[in-house]
Amino acid sequence: MEQNGFEKSIRADDGRTYNLPRGEYVVTTDKGSQAVMSAAAGAVEATGQTAEIFITEVSSWISRGLTEKK
């Protein structure tokens, strides 16, 4: 996933970076949801594994209990 531009961490408004939960990825792009789905599906297929993929567009987020990335 990371080779396709997806990240396992996210930067909060406070400037800190937090690790995402297992299996969660984020990508910042101006491409639409279908393009992101294609990239995610391609990344999964390249591993020979299967995955359930759920794409959302986010304008804000809130979290609790994420581990700060060192």
N, CA, C and O atoms as a GROMACS GRO file, in nm:
protein
  280
    1MET      N    1   0.082  -0.118   0.000
    1MET     CA    2   0.000   0.000   0.000
    1MET      C    3   0.087   0.125   0.000
    1MET      O    4   0.061   0.220  -0.074
    2GLU      N    5   0.191   0.125   0.083
    2GLU     CA    6   0.277   0.242   0.091
    2GLU      C    7   0.348   0.271  -0.041
    2GLU      O    8   0.374   0.387  -0.073
    3GLN      N    9   0.378   0.168  -0.118
    3GLN     CA   10   0.441   0.187  -0.249
    3GLN      C   11   0.346   0.255  -0.347
    3GLN      O   12   0.390   0.308  -0.449
    4ASN      N   13   0.216   0.254  -0.317
    4ASN     CA   14   0.116   0.318  -0.403
    4ASN      C   15   0.069   0.451  -0.346
    4ASN      O   16  -0.035   0.502  -0.388
    5GLY      N   17   0.143   0.508  -0.252
    5GLY     CA   18   0.112   0.640  -0.199
    5GLY      C   19   0.025   0.644  -0.076
    5GLY      O   20  -0.005   0.752  -0.026
    6PHE      N   21  -0.016   0.528  -0.025
    6PHE     CA   22  -0.096   0.523   0.096
    6PHE      C   23  -0.004   0.529   0.218
    6PHE      O   24   0.108   0.479   0.213
    7GLU      N   25  -0.051   0.588   0.325
    7GLU     CA   26   0.031   0.602   0.445
    7GLU      C   27  -0.035   0.534   0.564
    7GLU      O   28  -0.158   0.522   0.570
    8LYS      N   29   0.048   0.491   0.660
    8LYS     CA   30   0.002   0.424   0.781
    8LYS      C   31  -0.004   0.520   0.900
    8LYS      O   32  -0.023   0.476   1.014
    9SER      N   33   0.014   0.649   0.874
    9SER     CA   34   0.008   0.747   0.981
    9SER      C   35  -0.064   0.872   0.931
    9SER      O   36  -0.081   0.891   0.811
   10ILE      N   37  -0.106   0.955   1.025
   10ILE     CA   38  -0.181   1.075   0.990
   10ILE      C   39  -0.135   1.189   1.081
   10ILE      O   40  -0.110   1.170   1.200
   11ARG      N   41  -0.126   1.307   1.023
   11ARG     CA   42  -0.084   1.425   1.101
   11ARG      C   43  -0.208   1.497   1.153
   11ARG      O   44  -0.300   1.528   1.078
   12ALA      N   45  -0.208   1.523   1.282
   12ALA     CA   46  -0.319   1.592   1.348
   12ALA      C   47  -0.299   1.744   1.341
   12ALA      O   48  -0.191   1.792   1.306
   13ASP      N   49  -0.403   1.817   1.375
   13ASP     CA   50  -0.396   1.962   1.376
   13ASP      C   51  -0.290   2.014   1.472
   13ASP      O   52  -0.238   2.125   1.454
   14ASP      N   53  -0.256   1.935   1.574
   14ASP     CA   54  -0.156   1.979   1.670
   14ASP      C   55  -0.013   1.957   1.620
   14ASP      O   56   0.084   1.984   1.691
   15GLY      N   57   0.001   1.908   1.495
   15GLY     CA   58   0.132   1.886   1.436
   15GLY      C   59   0.194   1.751   1.465
   15GLY      O   60   0.296   1.715   1.406
   16ARG      N   61   0.133   1.676   1.555
   16ARG     CA   62   0.185   1.542   1.586
   16ARG      C   63   0.137   1.443   1.482
   16ARG      O   64   0.032   1.463   1.419
   17THR      N   65   0.214   1.338   1.463
   17THR     CA   66   0.178   1.232   1.369
   17THR      C   67   0.144   1.108   1.447
   17THR      O   68   0.215   1.070   1.541
   18TYR      N   69   0.034   1.043   1.408
   18TYR     CA   70  -0.015   0.924   1.479
   18TYR      C   71  -0.024   0.805   1.385
   18TYR      O   72  -0.060   0.819   1.268
   19ASN      N   73   0.008   0.687   1.438
   19ASN     CA   74  -0.006   0.562   1.364
   19ASN      C   75  -0.154   0.528   1.352
   19ASN      O   76  -0.230   0.545   1.448
   20LEU      N   77  -0.194   0.480   1.236
   20LEU     CA   78  -0.332   0.436   1.216
   20LEU      C   79  -0.347   0.292   1.263
   20LEU      O   80  -0.249   0.218   1.270
   21PRO      N   81  -0.469   0.251   1.296
   21PRO     CA   82  -0.492   0.113   1.337
   21PRO      C   83  -0.455   0.014   1.225
   21PRO      O   84  -0.449   0.052   1.107
   22ARG      N   85  -0.432  -0.108   1.262
   22ARG     CA   86  -0.397  -0.215   1.167
   22ARG      C   87  -0.499  -0.218   1.053
   22ARG      O   88  -0.620  -0.218   1.076
   23GLY      N   89  -0.448  -0.222   0.931
   23GLY     CA   90  -0.535  -0.233   0.815
   23GLY      C   91  -0.591  -0.101   0.766
   23GLY      O   92  -0.662  -0.098   0.665
   24GLU      N   93  -0.562   0.008   0.835
   24GLU     CA   94  -0.611   0.140   0.795
   24GLU      C   95  -0.500   0.216   0.722
   24GLU      O   96  -0.384   0.214   0.764
   25TYR      N   97  -0.538   0.281   0.615
   25TYR     CA   98  -0.444   0.362   0.538
   25TYR      C   99  -0.510   0.493   0.500
   25TYR      O  100  -0.633   0.503   0.498
   26VAL      N  101  -0.428   0.593   0.472
   26VAL     CA  102  -0.479   0.723   0.428
   26VAL      C  103  -0.397   0.768   0.307
   26VAL      O  104  -0.278   0.741   0.297
   27VAL      N  105  -0.465   0.838   0.217
   27VAL     CA  106  -0.396   0.898   0.103
   27VAL      C  107  -0.457   1.036   0.081
   27VAL      O  108  -0.579   1.053   0.087
   28THR      N  109  -0.372   1.132   0.056
   28THR     CA  110  -0.418   1.267   0.025
   28THR      C  111  -0.400   1.288  -0.125
   28THR      O  112  -0.289   1.280  -0.176
   29THR      N  113  -0.510   1.315  -0.193
   29THR     CA  114  -0.505   1.325  -0.339
   29THR      C  115  -0.622   1.410  -0.388
   29THR      O  116  -0.722   1.426  -0.319
   30ASP      N  117  -0.607   1.463  -0.508
   30ASP     CA  118  -0.719   1.534  -0.570
   30ASP      C  119  -0.793   1.443  -0.667
   30ASP      O  120  -0.887   1.485  -0.734
   31LYS      N  121  -0.750   1.317  -0.674
   31LYS     CA  122  -0.818   1.219  -0.758
   31LYS      C  123  -0.946   1.174  -0.688
   31LYS      O  124  -0.957   1.184  -0.566
   32GLY      N  125  -1.041   1.127  -0.762
   32GLY     CA  126  -1.168   1.083  -0.707
   32GLY      C  127  -1.162   0.948  -0.639
   32GLY      O  128  -1.060   0.880  -0.641
   33SER      N  129  -1.273   0.913  -0.578
   33SER     CA  130  -1.283   0.786  -0.504
   33SER      C  131  -1.256   0.665  -0.591
   33SER      O  132  -1.194   0.569  -0.546
   34GLN      N  133  -1.301   0.669  -0.716
   34GLN     CA  134  -1.280   0.554  -0.805
   34GLN      C  135  -1.131   0.532  -0.832
   34GLN      O  136  -1.085   0.418  -0.837
   35ALA      N  137  -1.056   0.640  -0.850
   35ALA     CA  138  -0.912   0.627  -0.873
   35ALA      C  139  -0.841   0.573  -0.749
   35ALA      O  140  -0.748   0.493  -0.760
   36VAL      N  141  -0.886   0.616  -0.632
   36VAL     CA  142  -0.828   0.565  -0.507
   36VAL      C  143  -0.862   0.418  -0.490
   36VAL      O  144  -0.777   0.339  -0.448
   37MET      N  145  -0.985   0.380  -0.523
   37MET     CA  146  -1.025   0.239  -0.516
   37MET      C  147  -0.938   0.154  -0.608
   37MET      O  148  -0.891   0.047  -0.569
   38SER      N  149  -0.916   0.201  -0.729
   38SER     CA  150  -0.832   0.127  -0.824
   38SER      C  151  -0.691   0.110  -0.771
   38SER      O  152  -0.632   0.002  -0.783
   39ALA      N  153  -0.635   0.216  -0.713
   39ALA     CA  154  -0.500   0.207  -0.658
   39ALA      C  155  -0.494   0.110  -0.541
   39ALA      O  156  -0.401   0.031  -0.530
   40ALA      N  157  -0.593   0.117  -0.452
   40ALA     CA  158  -0.596   0.027  -0.336
   40ALA      C  159  -0.613  -0.117  -0.380
   40ALA      O  160  -0.543  -0.206  -0.331
   41ALA      N  161  -0.705  -0.141  -0.472
   41ALA     CA  162  -0.729  -0.277  -0.521
   41ALA      C  163  -0.604  -0.332  -0.589
   41ALA      O  164  -0.569  -0.449  -0.572
   42GLY      N  165  -0.537  -0.249  -0.667
   42GLY     CA  166  -0.414  -0.291  -0.733
   42GLY      C  167  -0.305  -0.327  -0.634
   42GLY      O  168  -0.231  -0.423  -0.653
   43ALA      N  169  -0.295  -0.247  -0.527
   43ALA     CA  170  -0.195  -0.275  -0.424
   43ALA      C  171  -0.222  -0.408  -0.356
   43ALA      O  172  -0.130  -0.485  -0.329
   44VAL      N  173  -0.348  -0.435  -0.327
   44VAL     CA  174  -0.385  -0.562  -0.263
   44VAL      C  175  -0.359  -0.678  -0.357
   44VAL      O  176  -0.300  -0.778  -0.317
   45GLU      N  177  -0.401  -0.665  -0.482
   45GLU     CA  178  -0.381  -0.773  -0.579
   45GLU      C  179  -0.233  -0.807  -0.596
   45GLU      O  180  -0.198  -0.923  -0.617
   46ALA      N  181  -0.146  -0.706  -0.587
   46ALA     CA  182  -0.002  -0.730  -0.602
   46ALA      C  183   0.055  -0.818  -0.492
   46ALA      O  184   0.160  -0.880  -0.509
   47THR      N  185  -0.015  -0.824  -0.378
   47THR     CA  186   0.032  -0.908  -0.267
   47THR      C  187  -0.015  -1.053  -0.280
   47THR      O  188   0.036  -1.141  -0.212
   48GLY      N  189  -0.112  -1.076  -0.369
   48GLY     CA  190  -0.170  -1.210  -0.381
   48GLY      C  191  -0.272  -1.239  -0.273
   48GLY      O  192  -0.322  -1.352  -0.264
   49GLN      N  193  -0.304  -1.140  -0.192
   49GLN     CA  194  -0.401  -1.156  -0.084
   49GLN      C  195  -0.535  -1.096  -0.127
   49GLN      O  196  -0.547  -1.039  -0.236
   50THR      N  197  -0.634  -1.110  -0.042
   50THR     CA  198  -0.763  -1.045  -0.064
   50THR      C  199  -0.785  -0.946   0.050
   50THR      O  200  -0.724  -0.957   0.156
   51ALA      N  201  -0.872  -0.849   0.028
   51ALA     CA  202  -0.901  -0.751   0.132
   51ALA      C  203  -1.039  -0.692   0.108
   51ALA      O  204  -1.086  -0.685  -0.006
   52GLU      N  205  -1.101  -0.650   0.214
   52GLU     CA  206  -1.222  -0.572   0.205
   52GLU      C  207  -1.177  -0.426   0.203
   52GLU      O  208  -1.103  -0.382   0.290
   53ILE      N  209  -1.222  -0.351   0.102
   53ILE     CA  210  -1.177  -0.213   0.085
   53ILE      C  211  -1.296  -0.120   0.097
   53ILE      O  212  -1.402  -0.144   0.039
   54PHE      N  213  -1.278  -0.014   0.174
   54PHE     CA  214  -1.383   0.085   0.196
   54PHE      C  215  -1.319   0.222   0.181
   54PHE      O  216  -1.230   0.258   0.258
   55ILE      N  217  -1.363   0.299   0.083
   55ILE     CA  218  -1.306   0.430   0.053
   55ILE      C  219  -1.401   0.539   0.102
   55ILE      O  220  -1.521   0.532   0.077
   56THR      N  221  -1.348   0.639   0.171
   56THR     CA  222  -1.427   0.755   0.211
   56THR      C  223  -1.349   0.882   0.180
   56THR      O  224  -1.227   0.881   0.173
   57GLU      N  225  -1.422   0.990   0.160
   57GLU     CA  226  -1.361   1.122   0.148
   57GLU      C  227  -1.385   1.193   0.280
   57GLU      O  228  -1.498   1.195   0.331
   58VAL      N  229  -1.280   1.250   0.336
   58VAL     CA  230  -1.288   1.307   0.470
   58VAL      C  231  -1.254   1.455   0.467
   58VAL      O  232  -1.153   1.496   0.409
   59SER      N  233  -1.338   1.536   0.531
   59SER     CA  234  -1.306   1.678   0.544
   59SER      C  235  -1.256   1.710   0.685
   59SER      O  236  -1.189   1.811   0.705
   60SER      N  237  -1.288   1.625   0.781
   60SER     CA  238  -1.236   1.640   0.916
   60SER      C  239  -1.237   1.503   0.984
   60SER      O  240  -1.306   1.412   0.939
   61TRP      N  241  -1.161   1.490   1.090
   61TRP     CA  242  -1.157   1.364   1.162
   61TRP      C  243  -1.124   1.391   1.308
   61TRP      O  244  -1.072   1.496   1.344
   62ILE      N  245  -1.155   1.292   1.390
   62ILE     CA  246  -1.124   1.296   1.532
   62ILE      C  247  -1.084   1.155   1.573
   62ILE      O  248  -1.135   1.057   1.518
   63SER      N  249  -0.995   1.144   1.668
   63SER     CA  250  -0.950   1.011   1.710
   63SER      C  251  -0.929   1.008   1.860
   63SER      O  252  -0.930   1.110   1.928
   64ARG      N  253  -0.910   0.886   1.908
   64ARG     CA  254  -0.880   0.866   2.050
   64ARG      C  255  -0.795   0.741   2.062
   64ARG      O  256  -0.828   0.638   2.005
   65GLY      N  257  -0.688   0.750   2.135
   65GLY     CA  258  -0.605   0.634   2.166
   65GLY      C  259  -0.505   0.593   2.061
   65GLY      O  260  -0.443   0.488   2.073
   66LEU      N  261  -0.487   0.675   1.956
   66LEU     CA  262  -0.387   0.640   1.856
   66LEU      C  263  -0.247   0.658   1.916
   66LEU      O  264  -0.225   0.747   1.999
   67THR      N  265  -0.155   0.574   1.875
   67THR     CA  266  -0.017   0.582   1.922
   67THR      C  267   0.058   0.685   1.842
   67THR      O  268   0.052   0.686   1.719
   68GLU      N  269   0.128   0.774   1.911
   68GLU     CA  270   0.206   0.875   1.841
   68GLU      C  271   0.323   0.810   1.768
   68GLU      O  272   0.392   0.725   1.825
   69LYS      N  273   0.345   0.848   1.645
   69LYS     CA  274   0.455   0.794   1.566
   69LYS      C  275   0.584   0.858   1.613
   69LYS      O  276   0.592   0.980   1.628
   70LYS      N  277   0.685   0.777   1.637
   70LYS     CA  278   0.814   0.827   1.684
   70LYS      C  279   0.907   0.854   1.570
   70LYS      O  280   1.021   0.896   1.592
   0.00000   0.00000   0.00000
